[in-house]
Every structure is written in structure tokens, then in C-alpha cells.
């Protein structure tokens, strides 16, 4: 009986633990600056839970000192 309880306890702990792994975040960069060239960039998020990787892979919009808007639209793969 003790062995069964121990086995079930270990199985429960293992099943409740979230797996950490590497994720790839693909970002497409663009700008309102007519001279800027858009590009795509891949960022590797190492040893993270999926929800934490999603928090780090987000769309950002900034305005530079010349008033051009730069956008980085990111998606988790």
C-alpha cells in the first residue's frame, strides 16, 4: 500500500510541474520612415514556460526622435 501511495504521489507531482523548453519568437519590423528597410528577426527564448515566453514575445511600437513610428510585430512559434 505504501508503494502505491508513493507512486501516485510522485506521478501527481510530475504531472503538475510545467515543462520548460526553448521557444522561437519571430518579429516583423517596419517603420514609417521611407528610407527604412523592413526585416524579419527570430529571437530564441531559452528554458521558459510557454506563458512566460508569450509575455516576452509581444508587439512593440516606438517613435524615434525624428517622429517616425517603428513597429515590431512578434509571434511565438
Secondary structure, 3 states (H helix, E strand, C coil): CHHHHHHHHHHHHHHHCCCCEEEEEEEEEEECCCCCCCEEEEEEEEEECHHHHHHHCCCEEEECCCCCEEEEEEEEC
